[in-house]
Each structure stands twice: as C-alpha cells, then as structure tokens.
C-alpha cells in the first residue's frame, strides 16, 4: 500500500512520539495528583489537632497535681511530647507529683510524673493519718503477693525465756490497715487491679518493706512492736472490714508472765536520822547469839 505524499517517515515518527508524550503526560499527572494527596494526608495527620492535658499555670518540680493545675487544649500532634496525655486521662493525674517544672501551656506526658501512674504518697494520706514502713520477708508478705490497696491485720509475735522454759506468745496488734506501698511500688487503690494487668512485670517484683496508712497512735504501737518482737501481716479478703476479736495465744498454759514483775518488792530502807551527841554500843550475849544495842547521850 502506498502512503500519501504528505505522510512520510518523519511525519509518522512525529505522530508516534506525540502519542507517547500525551500518554506520559497523562500518567505523570495522575502520579502527581496521587503523590500530592498522600503528602497532604500525611501533613494533615501530622498537624491534626488533638485535645491534650496541659499545665494551667507555671508548676514547680515536686508539685502535687490538683484539678486547678490542669487544663484541656487542642495542639498539633507534631508538637506534642512522647507519651502525651489526652484530655480523657485528666482525672487519673490528680494527686501525682511532677518530676520536672512546667510552664503554662506545656503538655503533660507520662515521663514527667512520678510513680509510673501512681500517686505521690503524701497526697494519699487523709485526715491526719501517717505512713509507716515496716520490714517484711517472703513469708510475712504472703510470698510477695500482697499489693498496694490491700488490707491486712497485724499480729505481734514475742519470745521470752522464763527460767528453763521458752515462752512464745502471739498477740493481735492492729486490724484492717491499708497497704499504701510495697517496696517502692504504689498505685491508686481504685486503679490497682487495672494497672497490674497493664503492667504484668510489676506482679513479679519482690520487696522487703510494706508501708501502711495509720493514725499517729497506731504509729506509736508499731514503733514499740518493732522493738519488741516480729510482725505477722494477715491478708484480708476484698471488701472484708469486719472486726475480729482475737485473744492472745502462747505455748504455755498460763501464758507468758513476767516472773520478775511477780517477785516481792525489795524492802525500803529508811535513812538514819542524824543525831547530836555521842553513843555507846553494847553487845549482850555469848557466842551462840548476840544482841547489839546503841545508847545515846546528848551533848552538854
């Protein structure tokens, strides 16, 4: 077939190149539109506004957070610190302690708070109560299974040596004490179970002390008991607040009694009255028995 005179090889090559160019242009346009949409989506997500918890005023390090110290504010996600706290997490922050100072408007994060989600210990003491820490071992801590928020009763075990007998007594000391902390670990009792589930590593942490919430009078009892004998914590069931009327027990039938307290009192010696004059001492009797007497003569 013979091509028209105007359709020579050059024109044909031009038309083919033009077709490829149009196809390339359309493909490039589609690619650029898709790339632009992807970039816009990334930037939109990066700078999307998120309502977070911020400091309502300048707060110093060590400050215990209250409701008036916190506020909600929308901020771009790109400017938020790692571990930032959203507005829905405001209430659990109350009572926690700041590790660093914050300026007004700074977003709060988990790294800025003490206790890994737990409250500052001082903020959990209410109504004039005190925190007292006592030593425990693996047995008295129920193999490390007693956790903050639990309640325990305390027994006092004493040992005495009575003549040739070894007397051991166990006396009820205090009831239904709240465990504030085990070792250095503490959580808010209202969130204790949930937090332990979220942090399973904490469940296997051992400790050698327990901290209790007590009154000043109970703190005195604990201080005396720690120097008298050994404390034995007894874990209570959840919600069990019933008092228990326990009586002291010992391995001796009549109990451990202080024999020295039962011994007769030593006679009281009356001091001699100083007298004026001179005296003569008379000794009457023989070798078997003698009697002494003293006779005073006043000075002239």
C-alpha positions in Angstrom: 0.0 0.0 0.0 1.4 3.4 -1.0 1.3 6.1 1.7 0.1 9.6 0.8 2.8 12.0 -0.2 2.4 14.2 2.9 2.7 11.1 5.2 6.3 10.5 5.0 8.6 8.8 7.6 9.3 11.9 9.5 5.7 12.8 10.0 4.9 9.3 11.1 7.6 9.3 13.7 6.4 12.6 15.0 2.9 11.3 15.4 4.1 8.3 17.3 6.3 10.4 19.6 3.4 12.7 20.2 1.1 9.8 21.2 3.7 8.6 23.7 4.2 12.1 25.0 0.5 12.5 25.6 0.3 9.2 27.4 3.4 10.1 29.5 1.8 13.4 30.4 -1.4 11.9 31.5 0.4 9.2 33.6 2.6 11.9 35.2 -0.4 13.9 36.0 -2.1 11.0 37.7 1.1 10.2 39.7 1.5 13.8 40.8 -2.1 14.0 41.9 -1.8 10.8 43.9 1.5 11.8 45.4 0.1 15.2 46.4 -2.9 13.6 48.0 -0.6 11.3 50.0 1.6 14.1 51.2 -1.4 16.2 52.1 -2.8 13.3 54.1 0.5 12.8 56.0 0.7 16.5 56.8 -2.9 16.6 57.8 -2.4 13.7 60.2 0.9 15.2 61.5 -0.7 18.6 62.3 -4.1 17.4 63.2 -5.4 19.0 66.4 -5.6 16.7 69.4 -7.1 17.7 72.8 -4.5 17.1 75.5 -3.8 17.9 79.1 -1.6 21.0 79.7 -0.4 23.0 82.7 -2.9 25.7 83.6 -0.1 27.7 85.2 3.6 27.6 86.0 4.2 24.5 88.1 7.5 23.7 90.0 9.1 20.3 90.2 7.7 18.2 93.1 4.3 19.8 92.9 1.3 17.5 93.6 -1.2 18.0 90.8 -4.7 19.3 91.6 -7.7 19.9 89.3 -6.9 23.7 89.2 -3.4 23.0 87.9 -4.6 21.3 84.7 -6.4 22.4 81.6 -7.5 21.0 78.2 -6.1 22.4 75.0 -6.0 21.5 71.3 -2.5 21.2 70.0 -1.0 19.8 66.7 0.2 16.3 67.1 3.6 17.2 65.7 4.4 19.4 68.6 3.3 17.0 71.4 5.9 15.2 73.5 6.2 11.4 73.5 3.7 9.8 75.9 1.4 12.8 75.9 -1.8 12.5 77.9 -5.1 13.1 76.2 -7.9 15.0 77.8 -9.8 11.9 78.8 -6.9 10.9 81.1 -7.1 14.1 83.2 -8.7 12.6 86.4 -6.1 9.8 87.0 -3.4 12.6 87.1 -4.8 14.2 90.2 -2.5 13.6 93.2 0.5 12.7 91.1 3.8 14.5 91.6 5.8 16.4 88.9 9.4 15.3 88.3 10.3 18.5 86.4 8.9 22.0 86.3 6.3 23.0 83.7 5.5 26.3 82.1 1.9 27.4 81.5 0.6 25.7 78.4 3.1 22.8 78.4 1.6 19.4 77.5 1.9 16.8 80.2 3.5 13.4 79.5 3.9 10.2 81.5 7.7 10.7 81.8 7.1 14.0 83.7 5.1 12.2 86.5 6.3 10.1 89.4 5.3 6.6 90.4 4.6 5.1 86.9 1.0 6.1 87.2 0.8 6.0 91.0 0.0 9.0 93.2 2.5 10.8 95.3 2.4 9.0 98.7 1.8 12.2 100.7 -1.3 13.0 98.6 -2.9 9.8 99.7 -2.8 10.5 103.4 -6.1 12.0 104.5 -7.5 13.2 107.9 -4.2 13.4 109.8 -3.1 9.8 109.1 0.6 8.8 108.7 2.6 6.5 106.6 4.7 4.0 108.4 7.0 1.4 106.8 7.8 -1.9 108.4 10.2 -4.7 107.3 8.8 -7.9 105.8 10.2 -11.1 104.3 8.9 -13.5 101.7 6.8 -15.4 104.3 5.2 -12.4 106.0 4.5 -10.7 102.7 2.5 -13.7 101.5 5.3 -14.6 99.1 5.2 -11.1 97.7 1.5 -11.3 96.7 0.3 -8.5 99.0 -0.2 -5.4 96.8 -0.9 -1.7 97.4 -4.6 -1.2 98.2 -5.0 -4.5 100.1 -5.9 -4.6 103.8 -4.1 -6.6 106.4 -4.3 -7.4 110.1 -1.1 -7.3 112.2 -0.1 -9.8 114.9 2.9 -9.4 117.2 4.9 -12.5 118.0 7.2 -12.3 121.1 9.6 -14.8 122.6 10.6 -14.8 126.3 12.9 -17.0 128.4 11.2 -17.8 131.7 13.6 -19.8 133.9 14.1 -23.0 132.0 11.1 -22.5 129.7 10.9 -20.9 126.3 7.6 -19.0 126.0 6.3 -17.7 122.7 3.2 -15.5 122.5 1.2 -14.1 119.6 -0.9 -11.0 120.3 -3.3 -9.1 118.0 -1.9 -5.7 117.3 -3.9 -3.7 114.6 -6.7 -4.5 112.3 -7.7 -3.6 108.7 -4.6 -1.5 107.8 -4.5 -0.2 104.2 -1.3 -1.1 102.4 -0.1 2.1 100.7 3.1 0.7 99.1 5.1 -2.5 98.8 8.8 -1.6 98.5 8.9 1.4 96.2 5.8 0.4 94.2 2.5 2.1 94.8 -0.7 2.7 92.9 -4.1 4.3 93.5 -6.2 1.6 95.1 -9.1 2.5 92.9 -7.0 1.6 89.8 -4.7 -1.0 91.4 -6.1 -4.1 89.7 -6.3 -2.5 86.2 -2.8 -1.2 86.5 -1.3 -4.5 87.5 -3.0 -6.1 84.5 -1.5 -3.4 82.2 1.9 -3.9 83.8 2.4 -7.7 84.4 6.1 -7.2 85.1 5.2 -5.5 88.3 3.4 -8.5 89.6 6.7 -10.4 90.0 8.7 -7.7 91.7 9.9 -8.7 95.2 10.1 -6.3 98.1 11.3 -6.2 101.7 9.0 -3.5 103.2 5.4 -2.5 103.5 4.0 0.9 104.1 0.7 1.3 106.0 -1.8 4.1 106.4 -2.1 4.5 110.2 -3.1 7.1 112.8 -0.4 8.6 115.0 -1.4 6.4 117.9 -1.2 3.3 115.7 2.2 4.5 114.5 3.4 4.5 118.2 2.1 1.0 118.6 4.0 -0.1 115.5 7.2 1.5 116.7 7.0 -0.3 120.1 6.1 -3.6 118.4 9.1 -3.4 116.0 11.4 -3.3 119.0 9.6 -6.0 121.0 9.0 -8.8 118.5 8.1 -9.8 115.0 5.2 -8.5 113.0 3.0 -11.0 111.1 0.6 -9.5 108.5 -2.6 -11.4 107.7 -4.1 -10.5 104.3 -7.9 -9.7 104.3 -10.3 -10.6 101.5 -11.5 -7.8 99.3 -14.3 -5.9 101.0 -13.8 -7.6 104.3 -13.9 -4.9 107.0 -15.4 -6.9 109.9 -13.6 -6.6 113.2 -12.1 -9.8 114.7 -12.0 -10.4 118.4 -8.7 -12.3 118.7 -7.3 -13.3 122.1 -3.5 -13.6 122.8 -2.1 -17.1 122.5 1.0 -18.7 123.8 2.7 -22.1 124.0 2.5 -22.0 127.8 -0.7 -23.0 129.6 -0.9 -19.9 131.9 0.6 -17.6 129.3 3.9 -15.8 129.2 4.1 -14.0 132.5 7.0 -11.8 133.6 8.3 -13.5 136.8 10.3 -10.5 137.8 7.1 -8.5 137.9 5.6 -11.0 140.3 8.6 -11.1 142.7 8.1 -9.3 146.0 9.4 -5.8 146.2 12.7 -5.2 147.9 12.3 -3.7 151.4 12.7 0.0 151.6 15.5 1.1 153.8 14.7 4.1 156.0 17.7 6.5 156.1 19.1 7.1 159.5 18.4 10.4 161.2 21.4 12.3 162.2 21.5 12.8 165.9 23.6 15.1 168.1 25.7 13.8 170.9 27.7 10.5 171.4 26.7 6.9 171.7 27.9 3.7 173.3 27.2 0.3 171.5 26.6 -2.6 173.8 26.9 -6.3 172.8 25.0 -8.7 175.0 25.1 -12.5 174.8 27.5 -15.3 174.1 29.0 -16.9 171.0 25.7 -18.6 170.1 23.6 -15.4 169.9 24.4 -11.8 170.5 22.3 -8.7 170.6 23.5 -5.3 169.8 22.1 -2.0 171.2 23.1 1.6 170.9 22.7 4.1 173.7 22.9 7.9 173.0 24.0 10.6 175.4 23.2 14.2 174.5 26.0 16.7 174.3 26.2 19.1 177.2 
